[in-house]
Amino acid sequence: MKDYTINTNCVQAGYTPGNGEPRQIPIYQSTTFKYDTSEDMGKLFDLEAEGYFYSRLQNPTNDLVAAKIAKLEGGTAGMLTSSGQAANFFAMFNICEAGSHIVSSSSIYGGTFNLLAVTMKKMGIDVTFVDPDCTDEELNAAFKENTRVVFGESIANPALTVLDIEKFAKAAHEHGVPLIVDNTFPTPVNLRPIEWGADIVTHSTTKYMDGHGAAVGGAIVDSGKFDWMAHADKYPGLCTPDESYHGITYAEKFGKEGAFITKCTAQLMRDLGCIQSPQSAFILNLGLESLHVRMPRHVENGQAVAEFLEKHDKVEYVNYPTLPSNKYYELAKKYIPNGGCGVVSFEVKGGRAAAERFMKNLKLAAIETHVADARTCCLNPATSTHRQMNDEQLKEAGISAGLIRISCGLEDKADLIADIEQALAAV
């Protein structure tokens, strides 16, 4: 496909039907695929031919949708996973092993914080969390001899911290490791991290990409730019023979453009099986087709709600990167000039009790453990998504106990503001 704009690629990329073929992406709802000879199938197992043999590893529907997401992000290869958490785990574990070290921004989604601080630590992988606003010196001091990757979220959930991608990419590359950026909130419509130096991009496709709360999923996109062989001593899994695949060296056989995703599929998806169902991939593609239309409306509603809340006398503070008063306003102008997303975080005066009363009185916005939906929803992260974090960890992640995260949907902004206004009146 020629180099169309991102708007056209949301609709068209990934799949081009041939003469007489289905106009919409087909759902290959099959666990297995038939071959005429054992030799034909053997080539697949040896990674000598392209094709499918079992949907635990790959499925044609998934690959078509992954190709669209890779195109949107400006990457060379992509894959779908069962969730955003699986995408982040796969992306990091693909180049880490027991004894490795990760440098991560501390301002990230609570589940990902726990993945790094608890679960991956049990696997022998250590992590150093750094303040996203740290100086270059502080960031460089976090690296160790065994550091293998740097991780951050482009717009953090729910603190809405804007990551200085260029700063983190520069530090990562100076230490010979890649930068992974979770780009769930802005989506490639509003920010493409690869253009700012990121090497790998992840998504919880459950959020804006799906956009309708219909299907859980995740995605990984490789920029195809990181030179694994130039740092072969750090990445033996990519740069030395894989005996479980007859001695294939991924970085040599598939190059910078394909090694990362091929290994992630052939090894991790094979062994852990966190595949997205083809039905969910089909639903995801329907969401992607309107992503470029929906995101500006989410941004418009988020901006209007943030401006209203900032002026309200019952609100302690408002977090929204494109408010001129926000500490990330200058970074927002640089990285997300068209706006980031429809998520606004704020604190009602009176702390946790006031937050609970506010949410109880909402009529239009629903209390949900969800975000980035066509319908407006909200929650108190300290008692839900970040419940596993203690007060000190909450503070480190930039989250107060009374923080409210409201995800502005596609409704009329006047109706959203009216609902928020009446709920605040009850506090």
N, C-alpha and C positions, 0 to 999 in steps of 0.2 A: 504493500500500500504506500502511495506517495505521502509526502510529509504534510498532511492536513493539519488544521488547527485542532487544539484539544477539544473544542466543542464538537467538531465533526467526528473525532476519534472516539468520544464517549458513545456515539451512536453506531459508528461503523467499524471500528478497529477490532482485530482479533479473529473475525470470521467473515469470509467472502464466499457466498454460495456459488456453486457452479450451475451450469444449465440444468434446469429441472430439479435442483436440490432445494431443501427447505429454506425459506427466507429467514426464519428465526433459528438460533442455535439449537440443534437437536439435543435432547436429553438421552445420553447413552446410559440408560438405567440397567446396567449389566455388571455383574461381578467379574466375569471372565470373558475371554476373547478366543475365538477358534482359529487354529492354523492347520494347514494341510500336512505339514511334516514337522517332525521333532527338530530338524535342522533349522527350519524357519523360526521356531520358538527359541531355540538355543542362541541364535544371534541376538535376540532381545536380552536374554539373560547375560550375555557377554558384552552388552552395550555396543554391539557392532552394527545394529540396525535400529531404526526408529519404529515405534509401534507400541502396542498395549497387550498385556497378558493377564493383569489382575488389578482391579480398581483400588486395592489398598495402596498401590504405588502411584499410578497415574490413570486418568480417565480422559477421553477426548473432550467431553463437555468442559471439564475443569481446565484443561490446557488451552482451550479457545478463550475462556474468560480470563485466565492468567495472562495470556498474550495481550489482551486488551489493556489490562492494568499495567503491564510492563511498558506498553506503548504510551500510556498516559503519563507514566513517571519518567519516560525517557531512558528506560533500561534495556538490557539486551536479552534478559530471560526472567521468567517469573513462575511461581507455583502457588497453588491455593492450599490452605490448611483448614483444619476443622474449626479453628477459632483464632482470634488475635493473639491470645496467650500462647497458643501452639506456634504461631508464626514467630513471635519473639524468641521463644525457647529454641526452636529449630535454627533460627538465624544465628544465634549466639553459640549454641552447642555444636553447630556444624564446623566451627573453627576453634572450639575450646574443648578441653578434656581435663581430667583430674590433674591438678597442679597448675592450671591456668589462672589468670587474673583478668578481671574486667574493670574498666573505669566507666562509671555511669553517673549521669546527672541525678541528683537526689530528688528533683522535682519531676516525678513520673507517676503513672497510675499505681495505686496501692497494690493491686494484684501482681504487677510486674516488679515492684519493689520487693514483695515477698518472694517472688520467684527467684530473684537474685540473692537476697539476703538470707533466705532460709533453705529453699529447695535445692538450688544449684550449689549452695555451700555444702550441703550434705553429699553432693557428688564430687566434692573436692575442688570446686571452682570458687575462688575468692573474689570479692568485689570491694572496690573503694568508691564510695559515693562522694561526689563533689557538688558544691553549690553551683548552680548554672550561671550565677553571676560572678564566679571566681575570676581572679586575675589569670593572665597567662602563666605566671610563675606558679600560682597555686595549682592550676590544672596540670602543668608539667610535672609538679612534685608528686602527683598521684600515680604516675606511671611506675611500673616495676619491670624488672628484667623479663618476667613471665606474663606481662600484659599482652593480651591477644586481640582485644576489641574495645572500642568505645561506644557507649550507647546513650541515647537521649530521645526525648519526644519533641517534635517540632513545636507543638503547642501542648503543654502538659495538661493532663487530666487529673484533677479538676482545677489545679492552681492557675492554669492559663499562662504559665511562664512561656515566654518566647525564647527558644533556644538559639543562641548565636552559632549557627551551623558552621560558618566559616572559621570561627575561633576553634571549635571542637574538631573540625576536620583538619585544620592546620596542625594542631597538637597531635592528633592521631597519626597523621602522615609523617610528621617529624620523628615519631617513635616506631614507624614501620608497621602500623596496624590500621585496619579499616574502621570507618565510622558507620554505625547502624543508626538510622533515624526512624522512629515510629511516626508516621505522617497521617495518622488516623483523623485528627480533627480538621486540619485545613483541606485535606485531600489534594490530589495533584491539580485540581482546578484552581486552587488558591496558592499553592506552594509546591515546588518540585525540588526536594532536597538535593538530588543529584546535581542540579545546576549550581549548587552552592558548595559542593565538595563531598557530599555523602556518598558512600560506596554501596550501601545496601539500604533499602527502604522496606519497612513493614507496615502492615495495616490490620486493624480489626475491621474487616469488611462488614461486620455486623452493624456498624454505625452509619455514617453518611453514604457510603457506597451502596449498601442495601437501601437504607433510608426509610424503611417502612416497618422495621421490627419484625421481619418475616423469617430471616434465616441467619443463624450464627455462622461466622466464617472468618478466615484470616488470609493474608497474602504476603508473599516475600518477592521483592524485585531486586535483581542484581544490576548494578550500573555497568558491569563488564569492564570497569576501569582499573580496579586494584590488581597490581602485578603480584600474584601469589608466589611465583617462582623467584622473584627478586628478594623474597623473605622466606625462602623455602625452609629454613631452620625453624621458623615459628609455626609453620603450617604443614606438618608431615602428613596429615590426613589428605591434603590436596596435592602435595608435592612429592610424595613417595608412593611406591606401588601399594595398591589396596588388594591384599591377598583374598579378600572375600569376593572380589570381582576379577580374578585371574591376573592380578598384578597390574591392573590399569592405574596409571598416574593421571588423575583428573586434570590437573593444570596443564599437562603436556598434551593430552588427547583432545580436550575440549577448549583449551585456551582461556584467556581472561574472561571472554564473553559467556562461556557456558559451564566452566568448572564448578562454580559454587552451587548453582541450582541443580546440576546433574548429581553431584555428591549428596546434596541435601535430599534429593528424591531417592537415589539409588541406595543410600545407606539409612538415613533417618526415617524416611517415610516407609521404607521396607521394614525396618525393625520396630518402629513405634506406631505406625499406622494411623496418624492423625489426619486422615484424608477428609476433605470436604465432600459431602454427598453431591452427585451430579444434579439432583433436584435443587439443592441449595445454590449451587453454582448458576443454574438457570435463573433462579429468582434474583441472585446477585446481579446478573447481567441486565435484567429488566431495570434494576435500580441504577446501574451505571449509565444506561441510555438517557436518563434524565438528570444525571448528576450536575451537569453544567448549567442546567436551568434552575435546579433546586438550591444550589449553594448561594447564589446571590440573594435569594429570598431569606434564607437562614441568616445571612450576614446582616441584611436590612433589619430584620426583626431583632436580632441580638443587639445591634447598635442602638435601636430605638429603646429597647428595654433597659440597656445599660445607662443611657442618658437620663431616662426617667428615674431610675433607682439612685443615681448619683445625686440627684437634687432632692431626694426625699429625706425628711428629718428623722425618720425611724431607721434609717440605714446607716450602719457604722462605716462601711466602705464598700466599694465595688471593684471587682477585677474584670477588666475587659481590655485587651491589649490595644485596641484602636481608640480608646478614650485619651485625649491629650494629657489628662492628669495621670495616666498609668505609667508606671516605671519602665514598661517595655514599649512605650509608644514609638521611640526612635527605631528600635529593632523591628517593630511591627511595620513601620513605614518602609523599611528596607526589604523585609522578607515577605510580608503579606500586604502589599499596597492596596489590593482589592478587598481586604478584610480576610479574617481567618475562618470563623465558624459562627454558629448561633448560640454557643454556650457562654453563659454569664455566671460568674460566681460572686457572691456578696454575703455580707453578714448583717443580720438584723440586730439592732441594739437590744441587749437583753440576753445575748448568748444562746445556748442550746435550747432553753425553755421557750424563748421567743421564736426561734427557728421552727420548733415543733408546732407552735400555735399558728404561725404563718402558713405552714404547709397544710395544716388541718383545715384551714379556711379557704384554700384554693378550690375553685369550681371547674375551671377549664384545664389547668395544668394538672397532670396526674403524678402521684408519687410512685416512682418506678426505679428499679435498679437498671436503668437504661439511659442512653444519651444519644443525641444526633439522630433524631427520629422526625418523621413528618409531623407527628403530634407533639405538642409541648409536654415536657415531663421535668420533674425535679426530684432532688434528694438531698439529705444531709450526709455527706461522705463519711464523717467520723463515726456514724452509727450504721453504715452500710458498706460501701465499696472499700473503705479504708479502716474498717472495724478492727482488723488484726494488728493495726499499728498503735503503739502507745503514744502518750501525749508528746513525748520528746521527738518521736519519729514523725508524728503529724506536723509538728512545728518545722522540722527539717524539710519536710515535703511542701511547706508553705500552706498548710491547711489548719485553720482554727476549728475548735470544737463546734462552734455555731455556724460554720460556713454552709451556705446553701448553693447548690449548683442547679441552675435552671437551664434547660436546653430548649431554646425557642424553635418551635416547629414552623410549619408553613401557613399557620392561621393568619388572620388579619392582625397587624401589630396593635391596632386600636383595641381590639378585644383582649389581647394579651395584657396590655397595660392596665385595662380596666379590671381584669381579674386580679392582677398583682396589687392594684391600688386598694381593692376591697379587702383583700387578705391582710394587707398591712394595717388597715384601719381596725382590724380585730385584735391586733397585737397590743 
